[in-house]
């Protein structure tokens, strides 16, 4: 391989000079790619630019062969430069430079632009999650101006693809919904040009070394921050994480790792996973993601609780009778493929989403909104939740679990979880938290319902001329089907006489706010970039959540649990009603 010995540039014909010089030194090659990355030192009337050039074959997956540096001075009062130019040369002609990272125009007395770039690597880039959620969310953030000016997106997987192949795969999934298609094609082209691909092979350590080289090439000499999204099967997480921990972290900025749920498959495997992760990363680098926690309803819990005086003094056992949390889906789930050990919806929804929702509902006011302060209060709640016994849990399995080809009737996986949680602390002692999470049910519904106690000495119950079975007040936070905040009150019907009815004060988001609701992956990726970790589970939260479920999981492991069968499209197992009745509660959305 020939090497690059010098580069000569001028302000009037820099591109031509680069091409001629490179062409002379690399004329023995049929096709090469030279990428140059300038670092700039600005002075009043002179600009010095140091170029680092990486020479490589046209195949992006082959290693670079030589690196040379040079510099030049430009006279003048100002200029516009590129932080990265890719120049392709072959013996049949010359292609124009392809801009990758660009800065805006600046005056000669502007300060040096040493701001860090952001590199986001999607490990498992050809999987369904990456194609349908992660890349579209990253583009949405770019399109709305939420990514830094200098960024690169790196796809990594075991499929032998080129950069153009990956771009062709993800382009149809991108959507410009934010400003109604304005500059949509230009934005997509710019985003795709900053998207790279690396075939990682089957040796993750070697693959991560190659990924590190590619990321350094694009980042140049500037400061660099990196995010690694592990969109890989559960059994591959430890090896992939340890490999990137050893080979792909940058010393020139922060490194953050996003891990998809489930976070282990029970207490033991979760402990192994956590130990492995903490041997390669600090806790503050880990972001365990649950996309359901990125919904606006979840984000709004703390706002409602801690910024409204009308709710703050009522948020305790003296005024709240019970709290009901519903996660209901019509469709089935491919549980056999994702959770071969048989925990089904417990690892998919309950361990993270349900318990995190309860923690946000029940936690004490944090000292600040800093992520660590919030997580400190959440883990206190999780440690206060009583371990679930068999008398407080109903597990079910949908008779027709669409998408699941798992036919072993002795190893059916739970698709329904009904339970009553008890929080043993001063605020919530005696208040049951009723949980219903299931798939294959009658309707889609994600809802939190806070039911207050009856009015003591209610005078309207004493007058038989009035409605006597008055409803108790409720605060309802609904995410699906239509996001809303509802307050249920008793109200007089207009007209003669004193006739009462239960009415709802309704804040329906689609009527109130003329905005596009962001996807939960957009919200959570934005939080990772900002370093906001309050919606991501810390290691002690993960352990505390598995500890709550440990008696149930042990019974499942020993085949001591009978799954209650229910038909697709029903309300769930019939026996769940008995569980609510034990606590004197009727499930109101039934």
C-alpha positions in Angstrom: 0.0 0.0 0.0 1.4 3.4 -0.9 1.5 6.0 1.8 0.4 9.7 1.8 3.5 11.8 2.1 2.1 15.4 1.8 -1.0 17.4 1.2 -0.9 20.9 -0.2 -3.9 23.2 0.2 -4.9 26.7 -0.7 -8.1 28.7 -0.1 -8.8 29.0 -3.8 -8.4 25.4 -4.9 -8.0 23.3 -1.9 -10.1 20.4 -3.2 -8.1 20.3 -6.5 -4.8 20.4 -4.7 -5.8 17.5 -2.3 -6.9 15.4 -5.3 -3.8 16.0 -7.3 -1.4 15.3 -4.4 -3.2 12.1 -3.4 -3.5 10.9 -6.9 0.2 11.2 -7.5 1.1 9.3 -4.3 -1.6 6.6 -4.8 -1.5 6.1 -8.5 -0.7 2.4 -8.0 -4.2 1.8 -6.5 -7.4 1.2 -8.4 -9.6 2.7 -5.7 -8.9 4.3 -2.4 -10.6 6.5 0.1 -8.8 9.4 1.8 -10.6 11.1 4.8 -9.1 14.3 6.2 -9.9 15.7 9.6 -8.7 19.3 10.3 -8.1 20.8 13.7 -8.1 24.6 13.6 -6.3 27.4 15.5 -7.9 30.8 14.7 -5.9 34.0 14.6 -6.8 37.6 13.6 -5.6 37.4 10.0 -4.2 33.9 9.6 -5.7 30.4 9.9 -3.6 27.4 10.6 -5.2 24.0 9.9 -3.6 20.7 10.8 -4.8 17.8 8.7 -4.9 14.2 9.6 -5.4 11.9 6.6 -6.5 8.3 6.9 -5.8 6.2 3.8 -7.9 3.1 3.2 -9.2 0.8 0.4 -12.7 1.5 -0.9 -14.0 -1.4 1.2 -14.9 0.3 4.5 -14.4 -2.9 6.5 -10.8 -3.3 5.6 -8.2 -1.7 7.9 -6.5 1.6 7.2 -3.0 1.3 5.9 -1.2 4.6 6.7 -1.6 7.9 8.5 0.2 11.1 7.8 -0.2 14.6 9.1 0.6 18.0 7.6 -0.5 21.6 8.0 -0.8 24.8 6.1 -1.6 28.5 6.6 -4.4 30.5 5.0 -4.2 34.3 4.7 -7.5 36.2 4.9 -10.0 37.6 7.3 -12.2 34.6 7.5 -13.2 31.3 5.9 -15.7 28.4 6.1 -14.1 25.0 6.7 -15.1 21.4 6.8 -14.3 19.3 9.9 -14.3 16.2 7.7 -14.0 15.6 4.0 -14.1 12.3 2.3 -12.4 12.1 -1.1 -12.8 9.1 -3.4 -10.2 8.6 -6.1 -9.9 6.0 -8.8 -8.0 5.8 -12.1 -11.1 6.5 -14.2 -11.9 9.9 -12.6 -12.2 12.1 -9.5 -15.3 12.5 -7.3 -16.0 15.7 -5.5 -15.6 15.7 -1.7 -18.4 14.5 0.5 -19.0 16.7 3.5 -19.4 14.8 6.8 -19.0 17.2 9.8 -19.3 20.8 8.9 -19.2 24.0 10.9 -20.9 27.3 10.2 -19.1 30.3 8.8 -17.0 32.2 11.4 -15.0 35.4 11.5 -11.2 35.4 11.9 -11.4 36.5 15.5 -13.8 33.8 16.6 -12.6 31.4 19.4 -11.3 28.0 18.6 -14.1 25.4 17.9 -13.0 22.5 20.2 -16.5 21.3 21.2 -16.8 17.6 21.5 -18.4 15.5 18.8 -20.9 12.8 19.6 -20.6 9.2 18.3 -23.6 6.9 18.7 -22.9 3.2 17.9 -25.9 0.9 17.5 -24.7 -2.6 18.2 -27.1 -5.0 16.4 -27.9 -2.4 13.8 -29.7 -4.8 11.4 -32.2 -6.0 14.0 -35.9 -5.1 14.1 -35.6 -2.8 17.1 -32.7 -0.9 15.5 -34.5 -0.5 12.2 -37.9 0.4 13.4 -37.2 2.4 16.6 -33.6 3.4 17.3 -32.6 4.8 13.9 -35.9 6.6 13.4 -35.6 8.1 16.9 -32.1 9.3 16.2 -33.2 10.9 13.0 -36.1 12.6 14.7 -33.7 14.1 17.2 -31.4 15.3 14.4 -34.3 16.7 12.5 -35.6 18.7 15.5 -32.1 20.0 16.2 -31.5 17.9 19.4 -28.2 16.3 18.3 -25.0 18.3 18.5 -23.6 19.8 15.4 -20.8 17.2 15.1 -22.1 13.7 15.3 -21.8 10.3 13.7 -24.1 7.3 13.7 -22.3 3.9 13.6 -24.1 0.6 12.8 -22.4 -2.6 13.9 -23.6 -6.1 13.4 -22.6 -9.6 12.1 -24.2 -9.1 8.7 -21.9 -8.4 5.7 -23.3 -5.1 4.5 -21.8 -1.9 3.2 -22.6 1.6 4.4 -24.9 2.0 1.4 -26.7 -1.2 2.3 -27.4 0.0 5.8 -28.5 3.4 4.6 -30.9 1.8 2.1 -32.4 -0.4 4.9 -33.1 2.4 7.4 -34.1 5.2 4.9 -37.7 4.0 4.5 -38.2 4.1 8.3 -37.3 7.7 8.7 -40.1 10.3 9.0 -40.1 14.1 9.0 -43.2 14.5 11.1 -42.1 17.5 13.2 -42.5 20.4 10.7 -44.7 18.7 8.1 -42.0 17.6 5.7 -40.1 20.9 5.5 -36.6 20.2 4.1 -37.3 16.6 4.6 -35.2 15.1 1.8 -32.2 17.3 2.6 -32.3 16.4 6.2 -32.5 12.7 5.4 -29.6 12.9 3.0 -27.5 14.8 5.6 -28.3 12.3 8.3 -27.6 9.2 6.1 -24.2 10.7 5.1 -23.3 10.7 8.8 -24.3 7.0 9.2 -21.6 4.4 8.9 -21.5 0.7 9.0 -19.0 -1.9 10.3 -19.2 -5.7 9.8 -18.2 -6.9 13.3 -17.7 -10.6 12.6 -18.0 -13.2 15.4 -15.1 -12.0 17.5 -16.5 -9.1 19.5 -13.1 -7.9 20.8 -11.7 -7.7 17.3 -14.9 -6.1 16.1 -14.9 -3.5 18.8 -11.3 -2.6 18.0 -12.3 -2.0 14.4 -15.2 0.0 15.6 -13.0 2.2 17.7 -10.7 2.8 14.7 -13.6 3.9 12.6 -15.0 6.1 15.3 -11.7 7.8 15.9 -11.3 8.4 12.1 -14.6 10.2 12.0 -14.1 12.1 15.2 -10.6 13.4 14.3 -8.6 15.2 16.9 -11.6 16.9 18.5 -13.0 15.8 21.9 -15.4 12.9 21.5 -18.3 11.5 23.5 -19.7 8.1 22.8 -23.0 6.3 23.3 -23.2 2.5 22.7 -26.7 1.1 22.3 -26.7 -2.6 22.9 -29.6 -3.9 20.8 -28.5 -7.5 21.1 -30.0 -10.7 22.5 -29.9 -11.1 26.3 -27.3 -13.9 26.1 -24.9 -11.7 24.1 -24.9 -8.6 26.4 -22.1 -9.6 28.7 -19.6 -10.5 26.0 -20.5 -7.4 23.8 -20.4 -5.1 26.8 -17.0 -6.4 28.1 -15.6 -6.2 24.6 -16.6 -2.6 24.0 -15.5 -1.7 27.6 -12.0 -2.9 26.8 -11.7 -1.9 23.2 -14.0 0.9 22.2 -14.2 3.5 25.0 -12.8 6.9 24.2 -10.4 8.6 26.6 -11.3 12.0 25.1 -14.9 12.3 26.5 -17.6 10.4 28.3 -18.8 6.9 27.4 -22.4 5.8 28.0 -24.0 2.3 27.4 -27.7 1.7 26.8 -29.0 -1.8 27.7 -32.3 -3.2 26.7 -34.6 -5.1 29.1 -34.9 -7.6 30.6 -32.1 -6.9 33.0 -31.2 -10.5 33.7 -33.6 -13.4 33.9 -34.1 -13.5 37.6 -32.1 -12.5 40.6 -29.1 -14.8 39.9 -28.5 -13.9 36.3 -29.3 -10.3 37.0 -26.5 -10.3 39.6 -24.1 -11.8 37.2 -25.0 -9.2 34.5 -24.6 -6.4 36.9 -21.2 -7.7 38.2 -19.9 -8.0 34.7 -21.1 -4.5 33.7 -19.6 -2.9 36.8 -16.3 -4.6 36.1 -16.0 -2.6 32.8 -18.1 0.5 33.5 -19.0 2.9 36.3 -22.6 2.9 37.4 -23.1 6.4 36.0 -22.3 5.1 32.5 -25.1 2.5 32.5 -28.5 3.4 31.1 -31.0 0.5 31.4 -33.7 1.5 29.0 -37.5 0.6 29.1 -39.2 2.4 26.3 -42.5 2.5 28.2 -40.9 4.8 30.8 -40.3 7.4 28.1 -44.1 8.1 27.8 -45.3 11.5 28.7 -47.7 10.1 31.3 -44.7 8.7 33.3 -42.7 11.9 32.9 -45.7 13.8 34.2 -46.1 11.9 37.5 -43.5 14.0 39.3 -44.9 17.2 37.9 -48.4 16.5 39.1 -47.2 15.4 42.5 -44.6 18.0 43.3 -45.8 21.1 41.5 -49.5 21.1 42.5 -50.5 22.0 46.0 -53.9 20.5 45.5 -52.4 17.0 45.4 -49.3 17.2 47.6 -51.1 17.0 51.0 -53.5 14.3 49.8 -50.8 11.9 48.6 -50.8 9.5 51.5 -52.7 6.8 53.4 -55.0 9.3 55.1 -56.7 10.3 51.8 -56.0 7.6 49.2 -57.9 4.3 49.5 -56.1 2.4 46.7 -54.1 2.9 43.5 -54.7 0.9 40.3 -52.2 0.4 37.6 -53.3 -1.1 34.3 -51.2 -2.3 31.3 -53.6 -4.0 28.9 -52.8 -5.0 25.3 -55.0 -6.6 22.7 -52.3 -8.5 20.9 -50.3 -11.5 21.9 -46.5 -11.6 22.3 -43.7 -13.8 21.1 -42.7 -14.8 24.6 -41.2 -18.2 23.7 -38.5 -16.6 21.6 -37.6 -13.8 24.0 -38.0 -15.4 27.4 -37.1 -19.1 27.1 -36.9 -19.6 30.9 -40.7 -19.0 31.2 -41.1 -15.7 33.1 -42.9 -14.1 30.2 -44.6 -10.8 31.1 -42.9 -10.7 34.5 -39.5 -9.9 33.0 -40.9 -8.0 30.0 -43.3 -5.6 31.8 -43.6 -6.1 35.5 -40.0 -6.0 36.7 -39.2 -2.7 35.0 -42.2 -0.8 33.8 -44.8 -1.6 36.5 -42.4 -1.4 39.5 -40.9 1.8 38.2 -44.3 3.4 37.8 -45.2 2.4 41.3 -41.9 3.8 42.6 -42.5 7.2 40.9 -46.1 7.2 42.3 -45.1 6.4 45.8 -41.6 7.9 46.4 -40.9 10.7 48.8 -40.1 14.2 47.3 -36.5 14.1 46.1 -34.0 16.7 47.2 -33.6 17.9 43.6 -34.6 16.6 40.2 -31.1 15.3 39.6 -31.2 11.7 38.4 -29.4 10.3 41.4 -31.6 12.1 43.9 -34.7 10.7 42.1 -33.3 7.2 41.9 -32.3 7.3 45.6 -36.0 7.8 46.5 -37.2 5.2 44.0 -35.0 2.5 45.4 -36.3 3.3 49.0 -39.8 2.5 47.8 -38.8 -0.7 46.0 -37.1 -1.9 49.1 -40.2 -1.1 51.1 -42.5 -3.2 48.9 -43.4 -6.5 50.6 -42.3 -9.7 48.8 -45.1 -11.1 46.7 -46.7 -14.2 48.1 -48.9 -16.7 46.2 -52.1 -15.2 47.8 -51.4 -11.8 46.3 -50.7 -12.9 42.8 -52.7 -14.4 39.9 -50.7 -15.5 36.8 -52.5 -16.3 33.5 -51.8 -17.5 30.0 -53.8 -16.5 27.0 -55.3 -19.5 25.2 -54.6 -17.9 21.8 -51.2 -16.2 22.1 -50.8 -14.8 18.6 -47.2 -14.7 17.4 -46.1 -17.5 19.8 -45.4 -20.9 18.4 -44.6 -22.3 21.8 -46.8 -25.4 22.2 -45.3 -27.1 25.3 -48.3 -27.0 27.7 -46.0 -27.9 30.6 -43.9 -24.8 30.1 -46.4 -22.1 29.3 -45.3 -18.6 29.9 -47.3 -16.0 31.9 -49.0 -13.4 29.6 -51.0 -12.0 32.5 -50.0 -10.7 35.9 -52.6 -9.6 38.5 -51.3 -8.6 42.0 -51.7 -6.5 45.1 -48.6 -4.7 46.3 -48.1 -3.5 49.9 -45.7 -0.8 50.7 -44.5 -1.0 54.3 -43.7 2.6 55.2 -45.4 5.4 57.0 -46.9 7.1 53.9 -48.5 4.0 52.4 -49.2 1.5 55.2 -52.5 -0.2 54.4 -53.0 1.2 50.9 -53.2 -1.6 48.3 -51.5 -1.0 44.9 -53.5 -3.1 42.5 -51.7 -4.2 39.3 -53.2 -5.6 36.1 -50.7 -6.3 33.3 -51.7 -8.6 30.4 -51.7 -9.3 26.7 -54.4 -10.7 24.6 -57.0 -8.8 26.6 -60.2 -7.0 25.6 -58.8 -3.6 24.9 -55.6 -1.6 24.8 -55.3 0.5 28.0 -52.4 2.0 29.9 -53.8 3.8 32.9 -53.1 4.9 36.5 -56.1 5.4 38.7 -55.8 7.0 42.2 -59.0 6.4 44.2 -59.5 8.6 47.2 -61.3 7.6 50.4 -65.0 8.3 51.0 -66.0 11.7 52.4 -66.4 11.1 56.2 -69.9 12.0 57.5 -71.1 12.8 54.0 -74.4 14.6 54.5 -75.7 13.6 51.0 -75.8 10.0 52.0 -78.3 10.8 54.8 -80.9 12.4 52.5 -82.9 9.7 50.7 -84.0 12.3 48.2 -80.5 12.5 46.8 -78.3 9.9 45.1 -76.9 7.8 48.0 -74.2 5.7 46.2 -72.0 8.6 45.5 -68.7 7.8 43.7 -65.5 8.4 45.4 -63.1 11.1 44.0 -60.5 9.8 41.6 -57.4 11.1 39.7 -57.0 9.2 36.5 -53.8 9.4 34.3 -54.4 7.8 31.0 -51.8 7.1 28.4 -53.7 4.7 26.0 -56.0 5.0 24.1 -56.1 8.8 24.4 -53.6 10.5 26.7 -55.5 12.5 29.3 -55.7 13.6 32.9 -59.2 13.2 34.5 -60.5 14.2 37.9 -63.7 12.5 38.9 -66.0 14.5 41.2 -69.6 14.5 42.4 -71.6 17.3 40.8 -75.2 18.7 40.9 -77.1 18.2 37.7 -78.5 21.6 36.5 -82.2 22.1 37.1 -84.8 22.0 39.9 -84.1 19.7 42.8 -80.9 18.3 44.1 -79.8 15.5 41.8 -76.2 14.5 41.8 -74.0 12.6 39.4 -70.3 11.6 39.1 -68.6 13.9 36.5 -65.1 14.1 35.1 -63.0 17.2 34.7 -61.1 16.3 31.5 -57.7 17.4 30.2 -57.5 15.6 26.8 -54.1 16.1 25.3 -55.1 15.9 21.7 -57.6 18.7 22.3 -55.5 20.9 24.5 -52.1 20.6 22.8 -51.5 21.0 19.0 -48.2 19.2 19.1 -46.8 15.9 17.8 -46.2 13.5 20.7 -42.7 12.3 20.6 -41.9 8.6 20.5 -40.6 7.3 23.8 -37.3 6.3 22.3 -36.7 9.9 21.2 -37.3 11.0 24.8 -35.1 8.4 26.4 -32.2 8.8 23.9 -32.4 12.6 24.4 -32.1 11.9 28.2 -29.0 9.7 27.6 -27.4 12.5 25.6 -28.1 15.0 28.3 -27.0 12.6 31.0 -30.4 12.6 32.7 -30.7 9.1 34.2 -33.8 9.4 36.5 -35.9 7.2 34.2 -33.2 4.5 34.0 -32.8 1.8 36.6 -29.7 1.8 38.8 -28.2 -1.6 39.8 -29.7 -1.5 43.3 -33.1 -0.8 41.7 -32.8 -3.8 39.5 -31.9 -6.0 42.4 -34.7 -4.7 44.6 -37.3 -5.3 41.9 -36.2 -8.9 41.3 -36.3 -9.4 45.1 -40.0 -8.4 45.2 -40.7 -11.1 42.5 -38.3 -13.8 43.9 -41.0 -15.9 45.7 -43.2 -16.0 42.5 -40.2 -16.8 40.3 -39.2 -19.6 42.7 -42.7 -21.1 42.5 -42.6 -20.9 38.7 -39.2 -22.6 38.6 -40.5 -25.4 40.8 -43.7 -25.8 38.8 -45.8 -24.9 41.8 -47.9 -22.3 40.0 -51.0 -23.0 38.0 -51.5 -20.5 35.2 -55.1 -19.4 34.9 -56.2 -19.7 31.2 -58.2 -17.0 29.6 -59.5 -16.5 26.1 -58.1 -14.0 23.7 -60.1 -10.8 23.8 -61.4 -11.3 27.3 -60.9 -9.3 30.6 -58.4 -11.9 31.8 -58.6 -14.8 34.3 -61.9 -14.9 36.2 -60.2 -15.5 39.5 -58.6 -12.0 39.4 -62.0 -10.6 40.6 -61.6 -12.6 43.8 -58.2 -11.0 44.4 -59.7 -7.5 44.2 -62.7 -8.5 46.3 -60.4 -9.6 49.1 -59.5 -5.9 49.5 -63.0 -4.6 49.1 -62.2 -3.2 45.6 -64.0 -3.4 42.3 -61.8 -2.8 39.3 -63.4 0.3 37.9 -62.4 0.1 34.2 -64.1 -3.4 34.0 
